[in-house]
Amino acid sequence: MKSFWDAIDDQLNELKGAKSADDVIRILSESGEASAGEAFFAGSGGDKSVAGALEAAGWSFTWIEWEHHYAMKAPDGSGITYCEGDIYRGAER
């Protein structure tokens, strides 16, 4: 059985290849974690971040309020908003 942090590392590695909001939601919803949004990232207390993984995949910030509340645009033009681990489709304020 994988440890919690091994599973988080797997998600972050997968996110480095995410080219759309659909990819992010699929990758992060596979964990089955409860979420107010369409998916949830449970590893926000770790050393690595969703934003860092998505930047490696070619994503860019559309806005950032603080490190746990921001929106990013994907290479395909879709976007996500991240708020304290919850992932929402769309990058508008």
N, C-alpha and C positions, 0 to 999 in steps of 0.2 A: 504494500500500500504506500502511495506517495505521501510525503509530508505536505503540510499546508504550503510551505514556502516553495517546495519543488513544483507544486501545481501552479502557484502564482508565477514562478519563473517560466513555466511552459506557456502560460497565457501571454506573458510579456514577449516571449520569443515569437509566438504566433502573430501578435500585434505588429511586429516589425515587418510583416508582409501584408498587412491590411491596406487595401486600396480603396475601400468604400466604407460608409457608415454601416451597411449591411454586414460587412466582414467583422467589424468591431462588435456589433450586437450579437452576431453568431458566436464569436469566440468567447465573449464574456457571459453569454447566457447559458453556455454549456455547463457551468459550475452548479447551476440550480440555486444560487444564492437569491434570497428575497431582495426585491428592488422596488423603489418608487418609480423608476424609469423602465426602459426596455431591457436593461442589463445592469449588472453590478460588478465592480472590481473590488474584491475583498482585501487586496494587498496594499491599500493606500498608506499603511504605516511602515512599509518597507523602504529599502534604499532606492529602488527603481520605481519608475512611474509610467502610467499610461501615456502621458504626454511625451516622455522621452522615447518610448517605443514607437509612437506614431510619427514623431519627427524623423526617426530613422527610416520610416516607410515613406517619407516624402510629404507628410502632412504639415500644415502651417496653422498658427493661431489666428483666429478671426477676432477674438477678444479674450482678455484674461483679467479677472477681478482679483484673484489670489491663487495660490498654487493648488487649491482644491475646488476652484470654480472657474471654468474657462470653456471656450468653444474652439474647435479645430475644424479645418476644411481638408477633405481628402483629395488625393490626386484626381479622382473622378468628378470632383465638384460637390459631392455630398458632404455632410458634416455631422458632428456630434457635439453635444454639450455635456460636460463632466461636472457634477456637483457632489462632492464628498463621496465618491465611489459610484453614484448613480449615473447611468449613461442614458441620455435622451437623444433621439434622432433630431437633427437640425442644429444649426449653429447661429441662429438669430437670437438677439437679446429679447 
